[in-house]
Amino acid sequence: MDIKQVQELIRFVSKSGVNEVSIEEKDFKITIKTNQAPTVVNATIPAPAPAPVAVAPQAAPVAPAQAAPAPAAATPAVAADSSNYITIKSPMIGTFYRSSSPDKPSFVNVGDEVKAGQVVCIIEAMKLFNEIESEVSGRIVKVLVENSSPVEYDQPLFLVEPA
């Protein structure tokens, strides 16, 4: 396994929310662990990774009870504003940042027009800064997360009025 493959594996672990990945070959062994709580991680990705599947059945009954209230609490706010808004959600667990550094302006603010593919925020996961792009074109109606706050997988970040 070369350094590029190791970097790709680290990117996969940070984006997918997997708690631990171990790979063993003839003369090579690597284990990548995150500091994330396993109950949240197992709820987000039980099937794709063979190793965590054994852990998932133990944590699965607990995880939906903890993970379900956050999206459920956000859903009434979305419904109250308008049903025609599109939600940009977090693709991973990490820390949400509205700008690339504290002294730089925010990527987007309420009222800004965004295009599909435009960077709207950064999520830091395992010391990697991942640019999150808008999947739709439209106008930012509401920012749902405070700057420097932890976010969960699939947590709503922005409301966008489609163009």
Secondary structure, 3 states (H helix, E strand, C coil): CCHHHHHHHHHHHHHHCCCEEEEEECCEEEEEECCCCHHHHHHHCCCCCHHHHCCHHHHCCHHHHHHCHHHHHHHHHHHHHCCCCEEEECCCCEEEECCCCCCCCCCCCCCCEECCCCEEEEEEECCEEEEEECCCCEEEEEECCCCCEEECCCCEEEEEEEC
